[in-house]
Amino acid sequence: MDNMENDNMPRGLFSEFPPVSTAEWEAIIHQDLKGADYEKKLIWKTTEGFKVKPYYRAEDLVNLKAMLASLPGQFPFLRGTTNDNNHWKIAQDIETPDLVKANKLATDASSRGADAVFLNASKIKSAKDISALLKGIDLGKTMIGFNSAPSYPLLFNYLTDSIKATGIDSSKVNGMLDYDPLSFVLMNGYFYKSEEADMNEGVQLIKDAQKALPEFRVLTVNGQYFHNSGSTLTQELAFALSAGNEYLAYYTSKGLSVDEVASRMTFLFAIGSNYFMEIAKLRAARLLWAQIVNQYKPVHKQSAGMYIHSMTANWNKTIYDPYVNLLRTTTEAMSAAIGNADMITVLPFDLDYEEPDDFSLRIARNQQIILKEESNLDKVIDPAAGSYYVENLTSSLAAAAWELFIAIEEEGGMLEAIKKGFIQDEVAASAKQKKEDIATRRILALGTNQHPNLNENMLEKIQMEADTEEVESEPFRKPQYKTIEVFRGTDDFEDLRLATEIWENEGNKRPSVFMLTIGNHAMRKARAAFATSFFGCAGYTIMDNAGFASVDEGVKAALNSKAEVVAICSSDEEYAELAPEITRSIKALNPDILITVAGYPKDIIENLKNEGVFEFIHVKSNVLDTLYRFQQKLEVML
C-alpha cells in the first residue's frame, strides 16, 4: 500500500525494479488501446455520481492527507470507533411473532454463535410476554433488539418491568429498538399517530433509556430501506445522514443534548455486492456523521462516533438458484467487516421463498463465524486503510453523498423532503434505472437473468406468507405522502419463470426452444449457448444440437421436435442466405412456430422480419421485454 520508494524499504530487491512513472504507464495504456477512447473504455462512470479510474497510485493519496491523518478510535472516526480490534457483533434476525417459536430460535442462536438477536415485537402485550420471549437468554452476554412494535414506549416499559422482575443488572443489558418514525412515513405514506406524537415518542424513549437501560439504543436510522428500494449507495448514505440529522435537530430542540441523542442512535445500512464500494460507504458514513454531530457541539467527541449495524441486502437476492445467495452474502459480510461495522446480520439464503429453517439460520451465523475465527477479520483495525483505491472511493463517495445531503437541507431537511416527495422521487428514478439494467443484463443476477439452472423448478418450494404466519392487517389508511417500495430486483424475471411453471402445472405443455445450429462452427455454438441462457430465463425446455449440414436437415429436425420456438444459430455472414430459407420452409409447414434469430444482422433485419422472423435476441436485447412477448404469443400469460 505504501510507495515503493519509501526509505524504509530494503534496497537489495527494489533496486532491481526501478520505479515506473504514471506518464509511462499511461503511454503503454494508450498504445494498447490502439486509438480507442480512453474515457469510454477505462473510466467507470458509477451510478453513485462520480468516476472511477482504472488504477490508482500513491500520488492519488496526496490530496487526501487530511483524511488519512485520522487514527482508529479518534475523531472523525473514518477508521472505526475502537483502537484495539475490529470486533463486531454477530446478529440474527428472528422474524416470527410467535413468542414460543421465537424464544426457541433465539436461545438456539445465542448458544451457537450469535452475539445479538432481533425479535418481532408485534404480539408483545405485557411484561410477561417479554419474559417468555427472553427466557433462557443471557442478557449480560447477548444483545437484544426489537422491531415491529405497535408502541415502542410501551414495549420499553414492558422490557424494563421484565428485567426488574428477574433481578438482572440493567446496566449490563445491551440492545436497541427499531424506532424510526421517518422510515414509517416513507414506507406507509402517513404517520402512525401524528407527526408530533410519533416524533415525540423519541423524547420519552431517550429519557427512559437514560434512567433504566443506559446501554440501550432506542433510535434507528434505516438506511437499508433506501438500498432495498433500489437507491444508489450515494442516496442510501445521504438519506440516512439526513434522517439522522433530522432526529438530532428535533430532539435537541426539545431540550436533549446532542450527546444524549447521538449516543442512542443506530444506523442500519444494507450491504450489497458492490464489494469495494460498500466498504467505502461505511467509512464515508462515519466520516460525514462525525462532521454533522460536531456541528451540534457535543461535550464528548465519542458522541460523534456512528454505531453501524450492517445487514446483507435483500434487493439483489434471488429465488432461483438460491444457493448463489450464500456467495452474495459472504462477500457482503466481508465488506461490512472490512468497513468496520459494529454489528452484522447475514440474512438466510432461503428467506425469500420459505421460512428459514435450522440449516439456513445456522449457515447465516457460520458465515460470520468463519470470517472471525478462521479469516481473523476481527483482528485488524480498518484493513482498507491506505489502499489507493478504497481511500479514493471513500473520498469520492463522501463528496457525492455530501452534495446530496446539502440538497436535502435546502429542501428544508429530511422531513420536508419526504413531504414534498423529493426523497421518494430520487429513489424511484434510481430503481427504474436498475430495473432497466437488470432487464437488459447490464446488472447480472446469476441463475436468474443469466446462466439459469435449466432443470430447476421452484414453484412447489415457495411458501406463501399465510402458510407460515397468520398476519394481522391494519385497516386501510389513505397515504398522505408518496412512499418508497421495497422490492427485489429479480422479481419480474422470477414472475416470468414461475408463470411457465404454473402453465405446465395446469396441464399444458412447457414451451420448448429448438436450436437450429448451422454453418460456422464457432458462431453457431456460441449463439446456441447465448440462446440457451436467454430462453432458460423463462424456464423453457431447451433442445440443443451439435449442428446440421443442410437447411433441409435442420428444418426437418425442428418440425419433428414439436418445439414452439426455433432459434436459428449461425454467423451474421451466413444469415443472409440461411435465415430466409429456414424461415420460409418452417412457416410453410407450421406457421405457428415462432422463429427467432440469435444475433442482430442489422443489414437484413427488415427482410427477415418480412419473411416471418418473430424476434432477434442479442447482447443489447431487453431480455425481460423480449421474453414477455414470447409468453404473450405462446399464451403463457402472467
VOVEXKOL-722257 format. One line per 5 residues: their letters; for each residue x, y, z of C-alpha. Coordinates in steps of 0.2 Angstrom, whole numbers, plus 5000, padded with zeros to 4 digits. Example, Ala and Ser with C-alpha at 12.3 -4.5 7.8 and 13.67 -1.06 7.14 Angstrom:
# residues 2
AS) 5062:4978:5039 ~ 5068:4995:5036
END
This chain:
# residues 638
MDNME) 5000:5000:5000 ~ 5015:5012:5003 ~ 5025:5019:4989 ~ 5040:5008:4985 ~ 5052:5022:4986
NDNMP) 5049:5023:5004 ~ 5066:5025:5013 ~ 5062:5010:5024 ~ 5061:4998:5010 ~ 5075:4985:5008
RGLFS) 5086:4991:4993 ~ 5093:4974:4988 ~ 5076:4969:4979 ~ 5069:4985:4974 ~ 5085:4992:4966
EFPPV) 5082:4979:4953 ~ 5065:4986:4948 ~ 5066:5005:4945 ~ 5050:5015:4948 ~ 5039:5017:4933
STAEW) 5031:5034:4932 ~ 5012:5037:4929 ~ 5016:5045:4912 ~ 5025:5029:4907 ~ 5010:5018:4912
EAIIH) 4998:5030:4903 ~ 5009:5029:4887 ~ 5008:5010:4887 ~ 4989:5010:4890 ~ 4986:5022:4876
QDLKG) 4997:5011:4865 ~ 4987:4995:4870 ~ 4970:5005:4866 ~ 4975:5007:4848 ~ 4966:5023:4846
ADYEK) 4950:5018:4857 ~ 4943:5031:4868 ~ 4952:5030:4885 ~ 4937:5038:4894 ~ 4924:5026:4886
KLIWK) 4934:5011:4888 ~ 4943:5013:4905 ~ 4934:5026:4916 ~ 4919:5018:4926 ~ 4905:5031:4927
TTEGF) 4896:5024:4943 ~ 4878:5026:4947 ~ 4884:5034:4963 ~ 4888:5050:4954 ~ 4907:5050:4951
KVKPY) 4920:5042:4940 ~ 4932:5029:4945 ~ 4949:5027:4936 ~ 4956:5011:4930 ~ 4970:5011:4943
YRAED) 4977:5022:4957 ~ 4994:5026:4963 ~ 5002:5033:4979 ~ 5001:5051:4971 ~ 4982:5049:4971
LVNLK) 4983:5050:4990 ~ 4992:5067:4990 ~ 4975:5077:4991 ~ 4968:5065:5004 ~ 4982:5068:5018
AMLAS) 4970:5077:5030 ~ 4958:5062:5029 ~ 4971:5049:5030 ~ 4979:5058:5046 ~ 4965:5051:5057
LPGQF) 4968:5037:5068 ~ 4957:5022:5074 ~ 4945:5027:5088 ~ 4948:5045:5086 ~ 4938:5059:5078
PFLRG) 4932:5059:5064 ~ 4931:5040:5066 ~ 4935:5036:5047 ~ 4944:5021:5053 ~ 4932:5015:5066
TTNDN) 4927:5019:5084 ~ 4939:5007:5093 ~ 4958:5007:5093 ~ 4962:4989:5098 ~ 4952:4977:5087
NHWKI) 4939:4976:5074 ~ 4926:4965:5084 ~ 4908:4966:5078 ~ 4893:4958:5085 ~ 4886:4943:5075
AQDIE) 4867:4946:5074 ~ 4852:4935:5069 ~ 4835:4941:5064 ~ 4821:4931:5070 ~ 4805:4936:5060
TPDLV) 4791:4925:5068 ~ 4780:4935:5080 ~ 4775:4918:5089 ~ 4783:4920:5106 ~ 4787:4902:5109
KANKL) 4794:4899:5092 ~ 4804:4915:5093 ~ 4811:4910:5110 ~ 4817:4893:5104 ~ 4825:4901:5089
ATDAS) 4833:4915:5099 ~ 4840:4903:5113 ~ 4847:4892:5099 ~ 4855:4906:5090 ~ 4863:4914:5106
SRGAD) 4870:4897:5111 ~ 4878:4894:5094 ~ 4887:4909:5089 ~ 4875:4924:5089 ~ 4880:4939:5100
AVFLN) 4864:4948:5096 ~ 4846:4943:5092 ~ 4832:4954:5084 ~ 4814:4949:5089 ~ 4797:4953:5081
ASKIK) 4788:4963:5095 ~ 4771:4964:5086 ~ 4762:4952:5098 ~ 4770:4958:5114 ~ 4757:4964:5126
SAKDI) 4764:4963:5143 ~ 4780:4961:5153 ~ 4775:4943:5155 ~ 4776:4941:5136 ~ 4794:4949:5136
SALLK) 4799:4937:5149 ~ 4793:4922:5139 ~ 4801:4929:5124 ~ 4818:4931:5133 ~ 4818:4915:5143
GIDLG) 4835:4907:5144 ~ 4844:4921:5135 ~ 4859:4928:5145 ~ 4855:4947:5144 ~ 4873:4950:5150
KTMIG) 4880:4942:5135 ~ 4868:4943:5121 ~ 4862:4960:5114 ~ 4843:4960:5111 ~ 4834:4971:5098
FNSAP) 4815:4973:5094 ~ 4806:4978:5079 ~ 4788:4979:5073 ~ 4781:4986:5090 ~ 4764:4995:5089
SYPLL) 4771:5006:5103 ~ 4789:5007:5107 ~ 4787:5017:5123 ~ 4775:5004:5129 ~ 4787:4990:5124
FNYLT) 4801:4998:5133 ~ 4791:4999:5149 ~ 4787:4980:5147 ~ 4805:4977:5145 ~ 4811:4986:5160
DSIKA) 4797:4979:5171 ~ 4803:4961:5165 ~ 4821:4965:5168 ~ 4817:4971:5186 ~ 4807:4956:5190
TGIDS) 4821:4944:5185 ~ 4834:4954:5195 ~ 4846:4956:5181 ~ 4858:4971:5182 ~ 4850:4983:5170
SKVNG) 4867:4992:5167 ~ 4873:4977:5158 ~ 4858:4974:5147 ~ 4863:4979:5129 ~ 4851:4982:5115
MLDYD) 4841:4993:5103 ~ 4824:4997:5096 ~ 4819:4999:5078 ~ 4810:5016:5082 ~ 4811:5026:5066
PLSFV) 4796:5037:5063 ~ 4803:5044:5047 ~ 4805:5027:5039 ~ 4787:5023:5044 ~ 4781:5038:5034
LMNGY) 4792:5033:5019 ~ 4785:5015:5019 ~ 4767:5019:5023 ~ 4764:5037:5017 ~ 4757:5043:5034
FYKSE) 4762:5045:5052 ~ 4757:5031:5064 ~ 4748:5043:5075 ~ 4753:5060:5070 ~ 4769:5069:5066
EADMN) 4770:5077:5083 ~ 4765:5061:5093 ~ 4777:5050:5083 ~ 4792:5061:5084 ~ 4789:5065:5102
EGVQL) 4789:5046:5107 ~ 4808:5048:5104 ~ 4810:5061:5118 ~ 4802:5049:5131 ~ 4812:5034:5125
IKDAQ) 4829:5043:5126 ~ 4824:5049:5144 ~ 4818:5032:5149 ~ 4833:5023:5142 ~ 4845:5035:5152
KALPE) 4836:5030:5168 ~ 4833:5012:5166 ~ 4844:5004:5152 ~ 4860:5015:5150 ~ 4867:5003:5136
FRVLT) 4851:5003:5126 ~ 4850:5012:5109 ~ 4832:5017:5106 ~ 4833:5027:5089 ~ 4837:5018:5072
VNGQY) 4840:5026:5055 ~ 4835:5013:5042 ~ 4846:5017:5028 ~ 4843:4999:5022 ~ 4825:5003:5016
FHNSG) 4833:5015:5003 ~ 4845:5002:4997 ~ 4832:4988:4996 ~ 4820:5000:4986 ~ 4833:5002:4973
STLTQ) 4843:5018:4978 ~ 4861:5021:4974 ~ 4874:5020:4988 ~ 4875:5038:4987 ~ 4857:5040:4990
ELAFA) 4857:5027:5004 ~ 4871:5036:5013 ~ 4864:5054:5010 ~ 4847:5050:5015 ~ 4852:5041:5031
LSAGN) 4863:5055:5036 ~ 4849:5067:5033 ~ 4837:5057:5043 ~ 4850:5056:5057 ~ 4852:5075:5056
EYLAY) 4833:5077:5057 ~ 4832:5067:5073 ~ 4847:5077:5080 ~ 4839:5094:5076 ~ 4822:5089:5083
YTSKG) 4827:5081:5099 ~ 4840:5094:5104 ~ 4826:5107:5101 ~ 4816:5098:5114 ~ 4829:5100:5127
LSVDE) 4840:5085:5125 ~ 4859:5087:5122 ~ 4867:5081:5106 ~ 4877:5068:5117 ~ 4861:5061:5124
VASRM) 4853:5059:5106 ~ 4868:5053:5096 ~ 4873:5040:5109 ~ 4856:5032:5107 ~ 4856:5030:5088
TFLFA) 4860:5016:5077 ~ 4862:5017:5058 ~ 4856:5001:5049 ~ 4864:5000:5032 ~ 4861:4987:5019
IGSNY) 4877:4979:5011 ~ 4876:4974:4993 ~ 4888:4965:4981 ~ 4897:4980:4976 ~ 4912:4974:4986
FMEIA) 4924:4989:4987 ~ 4911:5002:4986 ~ 4901:4995:5001 ~ 4917:4996:5011 ~ 4920:5014:5006
KLRAA) 4901:5018:5010 ~ 4903:5013:5029 ~ 4920:5023:5030 ~ 4912:5038:5022 ~ 4896:5036:5033
RLLWA) 4907:5038:5049 ~ 4917:5052:5042 ~ 4902:5063:5037 ~ 4892:5059:5053 ~ 4906:5064:5064
QIVNQ) 4906:5081:5055 ~ 4887:5083:5056 ~ 4887:5079:5075 ~ 4902:5090:5078 ~ 4891:5105:5072
YKPVH) 4880:5102:5087 ~ 4895:5105:5099 ~ 4895:5088:5108 ~ 4903:5088:5125 ~ 4911:5071:5122
KQSAG) 4920:5068:5105 ~ 4915:5050:5106 ~ 4897:5055:5104 ~ 4901:5058:5085 ~ 4906:5040:5083
MYIHS) 4892:5032:5072 ~ 4886:5015:5078 ~ 4884:5004:5062 ~ 4873:4989:5060 ~ 4875:4981:5043
MTANW) 4863:4969:5035 ~ 4865:4959:5019 ~ 4854:4967:5006 ~ 4839:4958:5001 ~ 4837:4968:4985
NKTIY) 4849:4958:4975 ~ 4844:4940:4982 ~ 4835:4928:4971 ~ 4823:4913:4972 ~ 4830:4903:4958
DPYVN) 4847:4896:4961 ~ 4846:4901:4979 ~ 4862:4894:4985 ~ 4871:4908:4975 ~ 4864:4919:4989
LLRTT) 4876:4911:5000 ~ 4890:4918:4989 ~ 4882:4935:4988 ~ 4880:4936:5007 ~ 4898:4930:5011
TEAMS) 4906:4944:5001 ~ 4893:4957:5008 ~ 4898:4951:5026 ~ 4916:4954:5021 ~ 4913:4971:5015
AAIGN) 4904:4975:5031 ~ 4918:4968:5042 ~ 4932:4977:5032 ~ 4922:4993:5033 ~ 4922:4991:5052
ADMIT) 4903:4988:5055 ~ 4899:4987:5074 ~ 4886:4973:5071 ~ 4882:4962:5056 ~ 4866:4952:5051
VLPFD) 4868:4940:5037 ~ 4850:4935:5031 ~ 4847:4917:5027 ~ 4849:4912:5009 ~ 4831:4905:5008
LDYEE) 4822:4920:5016 ~ 4813:4925:5000 ~ 4804:4909:4997 ~ 4801:4900:5013 ~ 4803:4901:5032
PDDFS) 4821:4900:5036 ~ 4825:4883:5044 ~ 4838:4877:5056 ~ 4850:4874:5042 ~ 4849:4891:5033
LRIAR) 4849:4900:5050 ~ 4865:4891:5055 ~ 4874:4894:5039 ~ 4870:4913:5041 ~ 4878:4913:5058
NQQII) 4893:4902:5052 ~ 4897:4913:5038 ~ 4902:4927:5050 ~ 4910:4915:5062 ~ 4921:4909:5049
LKEES) 4926:4927:5044 ~ 4930:4929:5063 ~ 4938:4913:5068 ~ 4946:4907:5053 ~ 4949:4923:5042
NLDKV) 4953:4934:5058 ~ 4945:4949:5050 ~ 4941:4955:5068 ~ 4959:4956:5072 ~ 4964:4970:5060
IDPAA) 4958:4988:5063 ~ 4952:4996:5046 ~ 4961:4984:5034 ~ 4957:4995:5020 ~ 4967:5010:5027
GSYYV) 4980:5016:5014 ~ 4973:5007:4999 ~ 4974:5019:4985 ~ 4958:5013:4978 ~ 4947:5012:4993
ENLTS) 4953:5028:5000 ~ 4949:5037:4984 ~ 4932:5028:4983 ~ 4929:5034:5001 ~ 4933:5052:4997
SLAAA) 4923:5052:4981 ~ 4908:5043:4989 ~ 4908:5055:5004 ~ 4909:5070:4992 ~ 4894:5064:4982
AWELF) 4884:5060:4997 ~ 4888:5077:5005 ~ 4882:5086:4989 ~ 4865:5077:4990 ~ 4864:5079:5009
IAIEE) 4866:5098:5006 ~ 4852:5097:4993 ~ 4840:5089:5005 ~ 4845:5103:5018 ~ 4840:5116:5005
EGGML) 4823:5107:5004 ~ 4821:5110:5022 ~ 4828:5094:5029 ~ 4823:5076:5028 ~ 4805:5078:5034
EAIKK) 4801:5092:5022 ~ 4810:5082:5008 ~ 4799:5067:5012 ~ 4783:5078:5012 ~ 4787:5086:4995
GFIQD) 4791:5069:4988 ~ 4809:5073:4984 ~ 4816:5058:4993 ~ 4804:5046:4985 ~ 4806:5053:4968
EVAAS) 4825:5051:4969 ~ 4824:5033:4974 ~ 4810:5029:4961 ~ 4822:5036:4947 ~ 4836:5025:4953
AKQKK) 4825:5010:4955 ~ 4818:5012:4937 ~ 4836:5013:4930 ~ 4841:4997:4940 ~ 4826:4988:4934
EDIAT) 4831:4993:4916 ~ 4849:4987:4919 ~ 4843:4970:4926 ~ 4831:4968:4911 ~ 4845:4972:4899
RRILA) 4858:4962:4909 ~ 4869:4977:4912 ~ 4866:4971:4930 ~ 4868:4952:4931 ~ 4859:4940:4943
LGTNQ) 4867:4923:4941 ~ 4854:4909:4940 ~ 4840:4921:4936 ~ 4844:4933:4921 ~ 4860:4925:4916
HPNLN) 4865:4906:4916 ~ 4849:4899:4924 ~ 4849:4881:4930 ~ 4838:4874:4916 ~ 4832:4859:4927
ENMLE) 4827:4870:4942 ~ 4809:4871:4947 ~ 4804:4882:4962 ~ 4785:4884:4962 ~ 4782:4870:4974
KIQME) 4796:4876:4986 ~ 4788:4893:4988 ~ 4779:4896:5004 ~ 4766:4909:5004 ~ 4766:4920:5019
ADTEE) 4749:4914:5025 ~ 4756:4896:5026 ~ 4769:4901:5039 ~ 4761:4915:5049 ~ 4744:4922:5052
VESEP) 4746:4940:5048 ~ 4736:4953:5056 ~ 4732:4968:5044 ~ 4728:4986:5049 ~ 4713:4995:5042
FRKPQ) 4717:5004:5026 ~ 4723:5022:5028 ~ 4724:5033:5013 ~ 4743:5038:5011 ~ 4746:5057:5013
YKTIE) 4763:5056:5006 ~ 4772:5047:4992 ~ 4781:5031:4998 ~ 4796:5020:4993 ~ 4794:5002:4988
VFRGT) 4805:4988:4995 ~ 4807:4975:4981 ~ 4819:4963:4974 ~ 4827:4967:4958 ~ 4824:4950:4950
DDFED) 4805:4949:4955 ~ 4800:4952:4936 ~ 4811:4938:4930 ~ 4805:4926:4943 ~ 4787:4930:4940
LRLAT) 4790:4926:4921 ~ 4798:4909:4925 ~ 4785:4905:4938 ~ 4772:4908:4925 ~ 4780:4895:4915
EIWEN) 4779:4883:4929 ~ 4761:4887:4933 ~ 4756:4885:4915 ~ 4764:4867:4915 ~ 4756:4863:4932
EGNKR) 4739:4867:4924 ~ 4741:4853:4912 ~ 4749:4862:4897 ~ 4765:4858:4888 ~ 4780:4868:4894
PSVFM) 4786:4879:4879 ~ 4802:4872:4871 ~ 4815:4880:4860 ~ 4824:4871:4846 ~ 4842:4876:4842
LTIGN) 4844:4875:4824 ~ 4863:4877:4823 ~ 4870:4878:4806 ~ 4885:4885:4797 ~ 4901:4892:4805
HAMRK) 4905:4880:4820 ~ 4912:4893:4832 ~ 4897:4905:4829 ~ 4883:4893:4830 ~ 4890:4885:4846
ARAAF) 4892:4902:4854 ~ 4875:4908:4849 ~ 4866:4892:4854 ~ 4874:4895:4871 ~ 4868:4913:4872
ATSFF) 4850:4907:4866 ~ 4850:4893:4879 ~ 4854:4906:4893 ~ 4841:4918:4886 ~ 4826:4907:4885
GCAGY) 4831:4897:4900 ~ 4827:4913:4910 ~ 4809:4910:4906 ~ 4810:4891:4911 ~ 4808:4885:4893
TIMDN) 4814:4867:4888 ~ 4830:4869:4878 ~ 4833:4857:4863 ~ 4851:4860:4859 ~ 4860:4851:4844
AGFAS) 4878:4849:4838 ~ 4874:4856:4821 ~ 4866:4852:4804 ~ 4874:4850:4787 ~ 4860:4857:4777
VDEGV) 4844:4868:4779 ~ 4833:4854:4774 ~ 4840:4843:4788 ~ 4839:4857:4801 ~ 4821:4861:4796
KAALN) 4815:4843:4796 ~ 4823:4840:4814 ~ 4815:4857:4820 ~ 4797:4852:4814 ~ 4799:4834:4821
SKAEV) 4804:4841:4838 ~ 4786:4849:4840 ~ 4795:4865:4848 ~ 4785:4881:4849 ~ 4801:4891:4846
VAICS) 4815:4889:4834 ~ 4831:4898:4837 ~ 4842:4900:4821 ~ 4860:4900:4827 ~ 4874:4904:4814
SDEEY) 4885:4919:4809 ~ 4879:4936:4803 ~ 4888:4932:4786 ~ 4878:4917:4783 ~ 4861:4923:4790
AELAP) 4858:4932:4773 ~ 4856:4916:4764 ~ 4851:4903:4778 ~ 4839:4913:4788 ~ 4826:4917:4775
EITRS) 4826:4899:4768 ~ 4824:4891:4785 ~ 4810:4903:4790 ~ 4801:4901:4774 ~ 4802:4882:4775
IKALN) 4796:4881:4793 ~ 4782:4893:4791 ~ 4776:4885:4775 ~ 4773:4869:4786 ~ 4769:4876:4803
PDILI) 4765:4895:4803 ~ 4763:4895:4822 ~ 4781:4891:4826 ~ 4790:4907:4832 ~ 4806:4909:4823
TVAGY) 4820:4919:4832 ~ 4837:4923:4826 ~ 4852:4923:4838 ~ 4861:4939:4834 ~ 4857:4956:4825
PKDII) 4862:4956:4807 ~ 4857:4974:4805 ~ 4858:4975:4786 ~ 4845:4961:4783 ~ 4833:4964:4799
ENLKN) 4818:4971:4789 ~ 4820:4957:4776 ~ 4820:4944:4789 ~ 4805:4951:4798 ~ 4796:4951:4781
EGVFE) 4800:4933:4779 ~ 4792:4929:4796 ~ 4806:4930:4809 ~ 4797:4935:4826 ~ 4812:4941:4836
FIHVK) 4830:4944:4836 ~ 4840:4941:4853 ~ 4857:4948:4856 ~ 4868:4956:4869 ~ 4858:4973:4868
SNVLD) 4841:4965:4870 ~ 4829:4969:4884 ~ 4828:4951:4889 ~ 4813:4954:4900 ~ 4803:4963:4887
TLYRF) 4808:4950:4874 ~ 4803:4935:4884 ~ 4787:4943:4890 ~ 4782:4945:4871 ~ 4786:4926:4869
QQKLE) 4775:4922:4884 ~ 4760:4933:4877 ~ 4762:4925:4860 ~ 4763:4907:4867 ~ 4748:4912:4879
VML) 4759:4908:4894 ~ 4751:4923:4902 ~ 4757:4931:4919
END
